């Protein structure tokens, strides 16, 4: 199965948890640890230090340095960079990380706008299409992020138009307040709407993370796991989690169900990443 580790995100602050990696060195070290725990894709957000805080970053400079450190410490890592619309909507800011040299293996592509409990992620159709076209030009495989059924439908529209090409990799998000709820019926509905032959992973937002990951394993998919989506070991918020520990926990559960992580080489071949096809 695919084990997609979302290590940092663009929301949590250092004060929220000391275990969220912020600097390029910290992110690279977590990649190294999580790779040994079973993760095979790494969803990366860059941060920049401003006024003693590490704020979300969009610039090529910040992403280039983070990717450089990851490749130095874990050369086999499959790197997926974020083009999130959570903090900025300008196309050129969102696309700047795609100029990393050599290009990243993958990049996130959110398939529609959605509300969270206190903000909005804005993803207009023109921006989605332009990002997809630019990824194709750079040989970068999109990670198709879907928070709602309509996001899957829009992805299939872009497939019909030839903007998105096989093989497809979808990340399904459940439990966000403004989108689909975290339960089996909704996950099965989303899975049934996916294009034939698509690879997929799933996660639950916040307290639903581990529950939805386990359900994804049971239903034959992959998982997205990490501190980007939840900082705690359990719903009670009694102890902060680590990225490595969260990866190990879901990999151990999957092993009990007869599923094991793909090697990075297997993921590269299945998703037809650069130099693998």
N, C-alpha and C positions, 0 to 999 in steps of 0.2 A: 504494500500500500504506500501511497504518498503521505509523508509526514512533513507538513509545511510549518516551519517555525517562524512566528511573527514576534520578534524579540522586543521591539521598542515602541512602535507606534508614534503618534503625533499628539497624544493627549496627556499622558502621565508625566508628572514632574518628579524631580529627585526627592522632594519631600514626601511624595506618595509612597515610594518604596526605594530603598537603597539597592535593590536587586535589578532594577530596570537599567540596562546598559545605555549609556548616553554618548560617550566619546567613541571615536573609531576603534581605539584599542579595546575598550570594554565590549563593544559590539563584536569585534573579531574574536575575542576570547570566548564569548558566549556561543558564537558559531562553532568554534572548535569543540567546546564541551557538548553542545547539542548534536553535532554530527556524530560523535562517539556514542551518544545515547540513542541514536536512530533517526534523527531528522535528515531529510534529503533535499529540501528546498528551504531557502531562507529569505523571508519577506523583510526588506530592509527600509527603514526610515532614517534619514540623516538628521542630526541635530547640530546646532551651532551655539556656542557659549555667548550669552548676552546678559550683562548685569548679574553675574554669578548664577545664572540659570541657563539650562540647556533647552533652547526653544526649537520648534520644528524648523527645518531648513529645506530649501528647494534648490539651491544653487549647484551647478556642476562641480564647483570646487569642493563643497562639503561631501557630495556623493563620491567623487573621484577618490578622495582620501580614504573614506570608509571602505570602498571596494578594494582599494590597494592593500589595506591592512588585512582584510578578509582573505584575499588571494595569497598573501604572504603566509598566513598562518594555517589556512585550510584550502589548498589549491583546487580540490575536487568539488568544493561547495557550488551548488546551483544558486545563483544570486538573482533575486527578483526585487527590483527597485519600485518604490511607490510613486505613483503619479496622482496622489489623493487630491480631491477637491474640497477637503474638509476646511482648510485654512485659506486657500486662494483659488481663484477660478481662471486667472490669466493663463492662456494656453502655453505661452512661452515659458512661464515659470514651471508649469506642470511637466513640460517636455524637456526641461533643461537636463535632468538626470539621465535622459536617454542618450546624451552625447558622451557619456562615460566611455573611455577608450582603454581596452577593447570593450565593445558593448556588453551590457549585462545579458545573461541568458534569458531573463524574463522581466516583465514589468506589469504592475497591476493596472487593470482597466475596469473601473466601476461602471456598470452598465445602466445607470440611471441615478437620478437625484433621490434623496430620502431624508427624512427627519430623524434626529436622535432625540433623546429626552430633553436636550437643552440647546441644540444647534441644528444646522442643516448642511448636508454635503451636496453641493450643486454640480451636476454633471449634464450639461445641455447636449442634445444629440450631435450638434456640430463639433463640440469638443471631443466627445467620445470617438466620433468617426475620424477626426484629424489625428488624435493620438493613435488610434488603431493603424491608420495609414502610415504614420511615421514609424511605428514599431515594425511594421512589415518592411519598410525601406531599410531599417537598420538590422533586420534579421533577428528581432526580439520577439519571443513568444508571449502573447498576452495572457495574463492570469485574470480570467473573467470573473469579477466580483459581483455577486448577485444577492441583494438583500430582500428582494421581493419577486413575485412571479413575473411581473411586467418586465423586470430586468432580463430574465431568461428569454422572454418573447422578443425583446429588442435585440438581444444577441443573435437570435435566430433570423431576425430581419437583416442584420449585417452579414450573416452567413449567406443568406439568399442573394444579397447584393455583391458577394464576392469580396467584401471588406475583411472578413475573418475567414481564415483558412484552417483546415484540419492539420494536425490533431488539436482538439479543443480541450482546455483545462479550465473547469469552473470551480470557484470557491463559493459555497453557500453559507450565508450568515442567518442564524435564527435567534430570536429572543430580543432583538432591538425593539424599543418601545413603539417606533413609528412604522415598523414593517412586519414581517411574518413572525408569529409566535413560535416558541421553542417546544415543539412536540412532534411525535412520530408522524401524525397525519400530514402535517405541513411539509416535513422533510420528504416523505414519500411523494407528495404532490409535486414538489420541486424536482425531485429526481425523475419522475415520469415525464416532466416537461423538457428535460434536457435532450439535445440532439443525440441521435443514435451513435454509440461508440465514444461518447465524450468521457474523459476522465474527470473525476470530481472529488473534492474534499468538502468537509463541513465543520463548522464550529458554532458554539453558542456564545452570545454576547454576555459578558459579565458572569453572574453566578451560574449561567446555563452551560458554561464552556465544557466541563468534563462530561456532563450528561449527554450533550449533543455529540461530542466526540465518540463516546461509547456507542451511541446509536448509529453513527456513521460507520463504525467498524462492523457492527452487526448487520448493517444493510449493504456491506460490501464496498464501501468507499474509502477514501483517505480522510485525513484530519488536518485541520489547522489548529495550532496550539501555541500558546505563549502569553507573555505578560502584556502584549498590546491589548488583548481582549479582557484580561482579568488578572488582578494582582495577588489573589489569595488562593490558598489550598482548598478552601471550602466556602460554602455559602455563609457560614457564621463569621467569616473575616477575623479569625483568631490568630492566624499566622500567615505572613507573607510567603508567597511561592517564589521559586526560581525557574528560569526558562529550562535549565537542564533537568530539574526535578519534574516539571510538567511533561516534558518529552518522555522521560523514563516511565512515568506513570501510565501514559496512554499506550506506549509501546509494550509494556508489560501486560496491560489489559488485552491488547490486540493479540499478543502471543498466546494468551489463555484461550482466545477464540480461534486460533489457528492461522492468524495473519501476521506477517512480518514486513518491515519496511523494505522497499526496493533499495538497491544500491544506487548511488548517484548515476552510475553508468546506465543502469536500467531505466531510470527516469529520463535521462537524456535521450535514449533511444525511443522510448514510448512517446515523448512529447516532441520528438524531432527537433531538438535544440541544435544550435549551431554546431557544425562539424560532426553531427551524429546522423545526418541523413544525406 
